[in-house]
Amino acid sequence: MINYISKPFKWFFKLEAASGLILLIAAILALIISNSNFSDLYFHSLEKYLFIGINEFGLKLSVHHWINDALMAIFFFFVTLEIKREFLQGELSNLKQALLPIIAAIGGMVIPALFYVVINYGNAETINGWAIPSATDIAFSLGILSLLGSRVPISLKVFLTALAIIDDLGAILIIAFFYSGDLSIMNLGLILLSFIILLILNKFSVKIFTPYLIIGLFMWYFTYKSGVHATIAGVLLASTIPHRVKDKDFSLLVKLEHAISPYVAFLIMPIFAFANAGVSLSGLTFNTLLNPVPLGILLGLFFGKQIGVLFFSYISIKLKFADMPNNSNWLSIYGVSILTGIGFTMSLFVGNLAFANDLQYIDGVKIGVLTGSLLSTVFGYLLLLISSKKR
């Protein structure tokens, strides 16, 4: 009886589109609650402080910061595991296969940033948000693509996945180099020491996760205290997890990736979306979208992304640096290019970092990200639907 009842749920969670759908539900719930009689409870709950630790050794952070700094460190740990595997053994391990998504991803990061910079040029307070429209939400974009099922060739799904992974790598580098605060030399030294110990564990092929986890937790604490964003600890930890391509029997990296994947997709990311997508729509008018921050993000995500990805893809294929994905055409590639404008969780995350000291712009970030992602979702889906009927 239990197996019969749970069967539909198991089927649902196996769907590629499921994680994107849950993200959408979480964002909608956040918008509804933040514009209801429960709005005060919603915002005040996120600002409540929680202490986690033992005696003197611990941290007291707001719920919002625990989500953005701790839970998102797990997300970046997972993403980096995925990136590492792809470069060692996956679609990005072959240079010829990797060139198209790499070149397309570069265009998809540079052009949206230029759109934002042009709109916010000369405004010292808002220019710091230039990286917000450069990100792609891998779960949401792949979820929308998966709704089309077999009508979209597998080569396009591989292209979008690889492109989004490169995007995430770009976002990690941007966060590390551009969105870190005042640096503590002592804590940076402790991070380096922790990383060296992790590398030694890797060198000796330690295949038990517990020692990596213990050192990783200390490294996260040191990273938080250092001025470098705490999520970078997840990146450093994941980069040291062993994965031997020749070792077919066991890979700690693959084991961890499979183990935490459902928790990231169906718990961590929805919690992040719920905590960050809430924005008061009271007094919202069309003119609100014309403010520099939301307008720059909207134009960057919807126009910058599709122009950057499509143009750079076109140039790389015409110059024979890369090959056209199998069973695809330029209309379907254009559709995928539009889908890369779904920034959502990654754009919201970068927005929180960009305006950590200028909270008056956060609502504008949310409005720009939600609007740009919505337009990219609708137009990208419709164009792919049209292109599938023409194949």
C-alpha angles and dihedrals in degrees: 000000000000091000090050092051094045095047096087091048092051089050091049095050091050090059114104088217093054097082091049091048092051090049089053092049091049091051093047091049090050091051093047095047094043089056097044137075087279094062094104091050090049096051096037092050090055090052096050114114124236127190117214119181144058121288109303095354108080147069134258110206137156118262088249092055093046088055096045098039105031107026091040089052086063089049092052089046088056094044092051091050087054093047092048093050092048092052094045100041113351139073093307095054091080111068094209092052093042098051097076097053091039094053092041091050091052090054089046091056102039101045097049089049089052091051090053094045092051091052093045099036112143094016105113092188098055104030090085089075093070093116097052098090093042095079130090124207102228096194096048097042093047090045091057091045091050091055087072091058118187091355087083115064117242089239090067091050089051090047093051093044093051092044092050091048091053087047090054090050089052090049090051091053092046092051092048096048105029108026104049123112134217107330126233110213093201094054092043087056091051090050090052091048091050091048092050090052090050090050089052090053088051092047090056090045095239103188099189113095097207098084090046090050095049093049090042092056091053090046091052089053092048091047092052090051094044099067093248110115110269094233089070087072088066089053094050093046094050092049089062097050106112121245116169111191090206092051099087096166100062139007119177089201094056092042092053093043092054093042098053099032096092092045091052094045100041104027117019099041096044090049089051091047092048092049096046107032096064112109132157111248092191109132092006112155136166088264089062088068089055092064111111098250101048092036093051091049094044094050092042094052099039103034105015095051097049093043093047097046096042096043095046090045091050093050094046092050095043091049088048094239087127141012129247111256111261118268092006136115135200092266092057092045088051089052091053089046089058091049090058085069089075095105099158112133097019093044091047089050094051089044091057089053095044094053101030088127096036104055092167088078097051094088089052089051091053094047092048094046095046094046095044092046092048093051091047091050096050099041095040093051094046093048092049089048090053093045092051090058091051095053 
